[in-house]
Amino acid sequence: MAVALFFLQAVDYSSEGMKALDEGKYEAAVQSFSKAIDADPKDYTAHFNLALAYGLLHKDGEGIAEYRKTLELKPGLYEAQLNAGILLMRQQDPAAALPLFEGAVEQKPKEFRPRYYLAEAQLETGVLDKAEENYHLALELDPKSATAELGLAHALARQGKLADADLHFRQAGQLDSRYRDYLLELASLYEQAKQPGEAIKIYREFPDNAAAQEHMGQLMLENQQYADAVPRLEAAFGKDPTQANRAALAAAYLFAGQIEKALPLLDKAVAAEPSNYDFRMMYARALRDRKQYLPAANQFYAAAKLKPGEAMTWSELGGMLYMMGDFQPSLAAFDKARDLGENTPGNWFLRAIILDKLKQLKLALDAYQHFLSMSGGKNTNQEIQARARVRIIQRELEKR
């Protein structure tokens, strides 16, 4: 009689647990199934249902432990294998989930869920060829699964099969519009694979995505598609007038030969961020190209103060000062550039001209000769000019 009462009590606990599960009272279900296990520790159904309740409460660690106990008591139980694997995937442990899904697939090879989750675990553990194979098999079982299409796209993409992945990214987006934005991930992969043209095609499909349009404009700039880049970056700047968008649009205008449009943007960019060396240099060059020499020189000088160790800045400042006829400061700037490593024929040629104009003939002669020794026939017109001046200076020096 006592044995019968004990059995009924255990059954009652399990029944209470099932009722609580049905009503969504998962904490109550945990308490009931725990009591059922206390009454009969070898009741694998109670362990299974307790694991299920833990999973519904997102107490995945406890759920996994109960599923493992279930499988100890009932090896190969399909539902326990599948559910335990899913919880392990939620816990970012695909390696531990893999053998559970393999066992589930072996038992039910024609079921979609174990096949799909097996592919997911293989994707996450880097077994990409197997993942690709199992995603295909999962899609044969459920051709309308957007998640399987997306998984297959990722498996193909990670193997570098971008054209094949493209098809499945698109199919996933068609089956479920929430997955359409994953095409932007593919665009990024095309960029990494040095296929900017394919990336740009995808970005064109997102005209209402300001970030995508901004990035596409920058990508067009990098690939010298300046005319195409301008309207994209104008639209991006119009929607989101950030400093980054302002600078990108200014650069696009410059490369497209629309300097007048670039100048006010660069003026605002420099005013907003005066310590930005790149903005200063961009603005200085734009001013120089519009023959606004004094403002250009001021910007080059400000850039040189920001990065005094940058030889090219001093060289460009020297050239700007030379254009203004301010020879002594120009010479000092070229000397600074030379000291920092800008030891080029062009540097020496301009230094020679400046010294010549300053009537420092001996130094000018040395500079012209140094230029000629470095140039080696690569700067024909300048070499002709330099040789002519060498002869004239030598004659003048001989007269003294």
VEXDREN-2710 file (C-alpha; in Angstrom, 1 decimal):
% VEXDREN-2710
k/r/px/py/pz
1/MET/0.0/0.0/0.0
2/ALA/2.8/2.4/0.9
3/VAL/4.5/1.7/-2.5
4/ALA/1.3/2.4/-4.4
5/LEU/0.8/5.7/-2.6
6/PHE/4.4/6.7/-3.3
7/PHE/3.9/6.0/-7.0
8/LEU/0.7/8.0/-7.2
9/GLN/2.4/10.9/-5.4
10/ALA/5.2/11.0/-8.0
11/VAL/2.7/10.8/-10.8
12/ASP/0.8/13.7/-9.3
13/TYR/4.0/15.8/-9.2
14/SER/4.6/15.2/-12.9
15/SER/1.0/15.9/-13.7
16/GLU/1.2/19.2/-11.8
17/GLY/4.3/20.0/-13.7
18/MET/2.7/19.3/-17.1
19/LYS/-0.3/21.4/-16.1
20/ALA/2.1/24.3/-15.1
21/LEU/4.0/24.0/-18.4
22/ASP/0.7/24.2/-20.3
23/GLU/-0.3/27.3/-18.4
24/GLY/3.1/29.0/-18.9
25/LYS/3.9/28.8/-15.2
26/TYR/7.5/27.6/-15.7
27/GLU/8.8/28.3/-12.1
28/ALA/5.9/26.2/-10.7
29/ALA/6.7/23.5/-13.3
30/VAL/10.4/23.4/-12.1
31/GLN/9.2/22.9/-8.5
32/SER/6.8/20.1/-9.5
33/PHE/9.3/18.2/-11.7
34/SER/12.0/18.6/-9.0
35/LYS/9.7/17.0/-6.5
36/ALA/9.0/14.2/-9.0
37/ILE/12.7/13.6/-9.3
38/ASP/13.2/13.6/-5.6
39/ALA/10.5/10.9/-5.4
40/ASP/12.1/8.9/-8.3
41/PRO/15.6/10.0/-9.4
42/LYS/15.5/7.6/-12.3
43/ASP/12.4/9.0/-13.8
44/TYR/13.9/10.2/-17.1
45/THR/10.6/11.9/-18.2
46/ALA/10.7/14.1/-15.1
47/HIS/14.3/15.0/-15.9
48/PHE/13.4/15.8/-19.5
49/ASN/10.4/18.0/-18.5
50/LEU/12.5/19.7/-15.9
51/ALA/15.1/20.5/-18.6
52/LEU/12.3/21.8/-20.8
53/ALA/11.0/24.1/-18.1
54/TYR/14.5/25.4/-17.4
55/GLY/15.0/26.1/-21.1
56/LEU/11.7/28.1/-21.2
57/LEU/13.0/30.1/-18.3
58/HIS/16.3/30.7/-20.2
59/LYS/18.2/28.9/-17.4
60/ASP/20.2/27.1/-20.0
61/GLY/23.0/25.7/-17.8
62/GLU/20.5/23.9/-15.6
63/GLY/18.5/22.8/-18.6
64/ILE/21.6/21.3/-20.3
65/ALA/22.5/19.4/-17.1
66/GLU/19.0/17.9/-16.9
67/TYR/19.0/16.9/-20.6
68/ARG/22.4/15.2/-20.0
69/LYS/20.9/13.3/-17.0
70/THR/18.0/12.3/-19.2
71/LEU/20.4/10.9/-21.8
72/GLU/22.2/9.0/-19.1
73/LEU/18.9/7.4/-18.1
74/LYS/17.6/7.0/-21.7
75/PRO/20.5/7.0/-24.1
76/GLY/19.7/8.2/-27.6
77/LEU/16.5/9.9/-26.7
78/TYR/15.9/12.0/-29.8
79/GLU/14.1/15.0/-28.2
80/ALA/16.7/15.3/-25.5
81/GLN/19.5/15.3/-28.0
82/LEU/17.9/18.0/-30.1
83/ASN/16.8/20.2/-27.2
84/ALA/20.2/19.9/-25.4
85/GLY/22.0/20.8/-28.6
86/ILE/19.8/23.9/-29.1
87/LEU/20.5/25.1/-25.5
88/LEU/24.2/24.6/-26.1
89/MET/24.0/26.7/-29.2
90/ARG/22.3/29.4/-27.2
91/GLN/25.3/29.1/-24.8
92/GLN/27.7/29.6/-27.7
93/ASP/29.1/26.1/-27.4
94/PRO/28.5/24.6/-30.9
95/ALA/31.3/22.1/-30.5
96/ALA/29.5/20.4/-27.6
97/ALA/26.2/20.6/-29.5
98/LEU/27.6/19.0/-32.7
99/PRO/27.6/15.3/-31.6
100/LEU/24.1/15.7/-30.2
101/PHE/22.8/17.0/-33.5
102/GLU/24.7/14.3/-35.3
103/GLY/22.9/11.7/-33.2
104/ALA/19.5/13.4/-33.8
105/VAL/20.0/13.5/-37.5
106/GLU/21.1/9.8/-37.5
107/GLN/17.7/8.9/-35.9
108/LYS/15.6/11.2/-38.1
109/PRO/17.4/12.0/-41.3
110/LYS/14.3/13.3/-43.0
111/GLU/13.4/15.9/-40.2
112/PHE/14.2/19.5/-41.0
113/ARG/15.1/20.7/-37.5
114/PRO/18.0/18.4/-36.6
115/ARG/19.5/18.8/-40.1
116/TYR/19.3/22.6/-39.9
117/TYR/20.8/22.7/-36.4
118/LEU/23.5/20.3/-37.4
119/ALA/24.4/22.7/-40.2
120/GLU/24.4/25.6/-37.8
121/ALA/26.8/23.9/-35.4
122/GLN/29.1/23.0/-38.3
123/LEU/29.0/26.6/-39.5
124/GLU/30.0/27.9/-36.1
125/THR/32.8/25.3/-35.7
126/GLY/34.2/26.0/-39.1
127/VAL/33.3/22.8/-40.8
128/LEU/32.1/24.8/-43.8
129/ASP/31.9/22.2/-46.5
130/LYS/29.7/20.0/-44.3
131/ALA/27.6/22.9/-43.2
132/GLU/27.0/23.8/-46.9
133/GLU/26.0/20.2/-47.6
134/ASN/23.6/20.0/-44.6
135/TYR/22.0/23.4/-45.3
136/HIS/21.2/22.1/-48.8
137/LEU/19.7/19.0/-47.4
138/ALA/17.7/21.1/-44.9
139/LEU/16.3/23.2/-47.7
140/GLU/15.3/20.1/-49.6
141/LEU/13.2/19.3/-46.5
142/ASP/11.8/22.9/-46.1
143/PRO/12.5/25.1/-49.2
144/LYS/10.8/28.1/-47.6
145/SER/13.1/28.3/-44.6
146/ALA/14.7/31.8/-44.7
147/THR/17.0/30.9/-41.8
148/ALA/18.4/27.9/-43.7
149/GLU/18.9/30.1/-46.8
150/LEU/20.8/32.6/-44.7
151/GLY/22.9/29.9/-43.1
152/LEU/23.8/28.5/-46.5
153/ALA/24.7/32.0/-47.7
154/HIS/27.1/32.4/-44.7
155/ALA/28.6/29.0/-45.3
156/LEU/29.3/29.8/-48.9
157/ALA/30.6/33.3/-48.2
158/ARG/33.1/32.1/-45.6
159/GLN/34.5/29.7/-48.2
160/GLY/34.9/32.7/-50.6
161/LYS/32.1/31.6/-52.9
162/LEU/30.6/35.0/-53.0
163/ALA/28.7/34.7/-56.2
164/ASP/26.9/31.6/-54.9
165/ALA/26.4/33.2/-51.6
166/ASP/24.8/36.2/-53.3
167/LEU/21.9/34.0/-54.6
168/HIS/21.1/32.7/-51.2
169/PHE/21.4/36.0/-49.3
170/ARG/18.8/37.3/-51.8
171/GLN/16.6/34.2/-51.4
172/ALA/16.6/34.6/-47.6
173/GLY/15.5/38.3/-48.0
174/GLN/12.7/37.3/-50.4
175/LEU/11.4/34.6/-48.0
176/ASP/11.7/37.0/-45.0
177/SER/12.1/40.7/-45.5
178/ARG/13.9/41.0/-42.1
179/TYR/16.9/39.3/-43.7
180/ARG/17.3/41.6/-46.6
181/ASP/19.8/43.8/-44.9
182/TYR/22.2/40.9/-44.8
183/LEU/23.0/41.8/-48.4
184/LEU/25.0/44.7/-46.9
185/GLU/27.2/42.1/-45.1
186/LEU/27.8/40.5/-48.5
187/ALA/28.7/44.0/-49.9
188/SER/31.3/44.3/-47.2
189/LEU/32.7/40.8/-48.1
190/TYR/32.9/41.9/-51.8
191/GLU/35.0/44.9/-50.6
192/GLN/37.3/42.7/-48.7
193/ALA/37.7/40.5/-51.8
194/LYS/38.7/43.6/-53.8
195/GLN/35.5/43.5/-55.9
196/PRO/34.2/47.0/-55.3
197/GLY/32.0/47.0/-58.4
198/GLU/29.9/44.1/-56.9
199/ALA/29.7/45.9/-53.6
200/ILE/28.6/49.1/-55.2
201/LYS/25.8/47.2/-57.1
202/ILE/24.4/46.1/-53.7
203/TYR/24.7/49.5/-52.1
204/ARG/22.6/50.9/-55.0
205/GLU/19.8/48.6/-53.8
206/PHE/19.5/50.5/-50.5
207/PRO/18.6/54.1/-51.6
208/ASP/16.9/54.9/-48.3
209/ASN/19.7/53.7/-46.2
210/ALA/21.8/56.8/-45.5
211/ALA/24.8/54.9/-44.1
212/ALA/24.9/52.6/-47.1
213/GLN/24.7/55.5/-49.5
214/GLU/27.4/57.4/-47.6
215/HIS/29.7/54.3/-47.7
216/MET/28.9/53.7/-51.4
217/GLY/29.9/57.3/-52.1
218/GLN/33.2/56.8/-50.3
219/LEU/33.8/53.5/-52.1
220/MET/33.2/55.3/-55.4
221/LEU/35.7/57.9/-54.4
222/GLU/38.3/55.3/-53.6
223/ASN/37.7/53.7/-57.1
224/GLN/37.8/57.1/-58.8
225/GLN/34.1/57.1/-59.8
226/TYR/34.0/60.8/-58.9
227/ALA/30.9/61.8/-60.9
228/ASP/28.9/59.0/-59.5
229/ALA/30.1/59.6/-56.0
230/VAL/29.0/63.3/-55.8
231/PRO/25.2/62.8/-55.9
232/ARG/25.4/59.9/-53.4
233/LEU/27.5/61.9/-51.0
234/GLU/25.3/65.0/-51.5
235/ALA/22.3/62.9/-50.5
236/ALA/24.1/61.5/-47.5
237/PHE/25.2/64.9/-46.3
238/GLY/21.7/66.3/-46.8
239/LYS/20.2/63.6/-44.6
240/ASP/23.1/63.5/-42.0
241/PRO/25.4/66.6/-42.1
242/THR/28.1/65.1/-40.0
243/GLN/31.8/66.1/-40.1
244/ALA/32.7/62.8/-41.8
245/ASN/30.0/63.3/-44.5
246/ARG/31.1/66.9/-45.0
247/ALA/34.7/65.8/-45.6
248/ALA/33.7/63.0/-47.9
249/LEU/31.6/65.3/-50.0
250/ALA/34.3/67.9/-50.2
251/ALA/36.8/65.3/-51.4
252/ALA/34.3/64.2/-54.0
253/TYR/33.9/67.8/-55.2
254/LEU/37.6/68.2/-55.4
255/PHE/38.2/65.0/-57.4
256/ALA/35.3/65.9/-59.7
257/GLY/36.9/69.3/-60.4
258/GLN/34.2/71.3/-58.5
259/ILE/36.6/73.2/-56.3
260/GLU/34.2/76.1/-55.7
261/LYS/31.7/73.8/-54.1
262/ALA/34.4/72.1/-52.0
263/LEU/35.9/75.3/-50.5
264/PRO/32.9/76.3/-48.2
265/LEU/32.7/72.7/-46.9
266/LEU/36.4/72.6/-46.1
267/ASP/36.2/75.9/-44.4
268/LYS/33.5/74.6/-42.1
269/ALA/35.3/71.3/-41.6
270/VAL/38.5/73.1/-40.5
271/ALA/36.6/75.5/-38.3
272/ALA/34.8/72.6/-36.6
273/GLU/38.0/70.6/-36.1
274/PRO/41.0/72.9/-36.3
275/SER/43.4/70.2/-35.0
276/ASN/42.6/67.8/-37.9
277/TYR/45.7/67.7/-40.1
278/ASP/44.1/66.0/-43.1
279/PHE/41.4/68.6/-43.3
280/ARG/44.0/71.4/-43.2
281/MET/46.0/69.8/-46.0
282/MET/42.9/69.2/-48.1
283/TYR/41.8/72.8/-47.6
284/ALA/45.3/74.2/-48.3
285/ARG/45.5/72.3/-51.6
286/ALA/42.1/73.4/-52.7
287/LEU/42.9/77.1/-52.0
288/ARG/46.2/76.7/-53.8
289/ASP/44.5/75.3/-56.9
290/ARG/42.1/78.3/-56.9
291/LYS/45.3/80.5/-56.7
292/GLN/44.4/81.8/-53.3
293/TYR/48.0/81.7/-52.3
294/LEU/48.1/83.5/-49.0
295/PRO/45.1/81.6/-47.4
296/ALA/46.7/78.4/-48.8
297/ALA/50.0/79.2/-47.2
298/ASN/48.3/79.9/-43.9
299/GLN/46.6/76.5/-44.0
300/PHE/49.9/74.7/-44.9
301/TYR/51.6/76.4/-42.1
302/ALA/48.9/75.4/-39.6
303/ALA/49.2/71.8/-40.9
304/ALA/52.9/71.9/-40.4
305/LYS/52.5/73.0/-36.8
306/LEU/50.1/70.1/-36.2
307/LYS/52.6/67.6/-37.7
308/PRO/56.0/69.2/-37.7
309/GLY/57.7/66.0/-38.5
310/GLU/55.9/65.5/-41.8
311/ALA/58.3/66.4/-44.6
312/MET/55.7/66.7/-47.4
313/THR/53.9/69.4/-45.5
314/TRP/57.0/71.6/-45.4
315/SER/57.7/70.9/-49.0
316/GLU/54.2/72.0/-50.1
317/LEU/54.5/75.0/-47.8
318/GLY/57.8/75.9/-49.5
319/GLY/56.2/75.6/-52.9
320/MET/53.3/77.8/-51.9
321/LEU/55.6/80.5/-50.5
322/TYR/57.7/80.3/-53.6
323/MET/54.5/81.0/-55.7
324/MET/54.0/84.1/-53.5
325/GLY/57.5/85.3/-54.1
326/ASP/58.3/85.0/-50.4
327/PHE/61.7/83.4/-51.1
328/GLN/63.5/83.3/-47.8
329/PRO/60.7/81.6/-45.8
330/SER/60.2/79.3/-48.8
331/LEU/63.9/78.3/-48.7
332/ALA/63.6/77.6/-45.0
333/ALA/60.6/75.4/-45.6
334/PHE/62.4/73.4/-48.3
335/ASP/65.5/73.0/-46.0
336/LYS/63.2/71.7/-43.3
337/ALA/61.7/69.2/-45.7
338/ARG/65.1/68.1/-46.8
339/ASP/66.2/67.6/-43.2
340/LEU/63.1/65.5/-42.6
341/GLY/64.0/63.2/-45.6
342/GLU/62.3/64.9/-48.6
343/ASN/65.6/64.7/-50.5
344/THR/64.1/64.7/-54.0
345/PRO/65.3/66.2/-57.3
346/GLY/62.3/68.5/-57.2
347/ASN/63.2/69.8/-53.8
348/TRP/66.7/70.5/-54.9
349/PHE/65.6/72.2/-58.1
350/LEU/63.3/74.7/-56.3
351/ARG/66.0/75.3/-53.7
352/ALA/68.4/76.1/-56.5
353/ILE/66.0/78.6/-58.1
354/ILE/65.3/80.3/-54.9
355/LEU/69.0/80.6/-54.0
356/ASP/69.5/81.9/-57.6
357/LYS/66.8/84.6/-57.1
358/LEU/68.4/85.5/-53.7
359/LYS/71.7/86.0/-55.5
360/GLN/73.4/83.4/-53.4
361/LEU/75.2/82.1/-56.5
362/LYS/77.7/79.7/-55.0
363/LEU/74.9/77.9/-53.1
364/ALA/72.6/78.0/-56.1
365/LEU/75.3/76.4/-58.3
366/ASP/75.8/73.6/-55.8
367/ALA/72.0/73.1/-55.6
368/TYR/71.7/73.0/-59.4
369/GLN/74.5/70.5/-59.7
370/HIS/73.1/68.4/-57.0
371/PHE/69.7/68.4/-58.8
372/LEU/71.4/67.3/-62.0
373/SER/73.2/64.4/-60.3
374/MET/70.0/63.2/-58.8
375/SER/67.6/63.7/-61.8
376/GLY/69.4/61.5/-64.3
377/GLY/67.4/62.5/-67.3
378/LYS/64.0/62.1/-65.7
379/ASN/63.1/65.8/-65.7
380/THR/64.2/67.0/-69.2
381/ASN/62.9/70.6/-69.1
382/GLN/64.2/71.3/-65.6
383/GLU/67.6/69.8/-66.5
384/ILE/67.9/72.0/-69.6
385/GLN/67.2/75.0/-67.4
386/ALA/69.6/73.9/-64.7
387/ARG/72.5/73.3/-67.1
388/ALA/71.9/76.8/-68.6
389/ARG/72.0/78.4/-65.2
390/VAL/75.1/76.4/-64.2
391/ARG/77.0/77.7/-67.2
392/ILE/75.9/81.3/-66.5
393/ILE/76.6/81.2/-62.8
394/GLN/80.0/79.6/-63.4
395/ARG/80.9/82.5/-65.7
396/GLU/79.7/85.1/-63.2
397/LEU/81.7/83.5/-60.4
398/GLU/84.8/83.4/-62.6
399/LYS/84.5/87.1/-63.2
400/ARG/84.7/87.8/-59.4
END
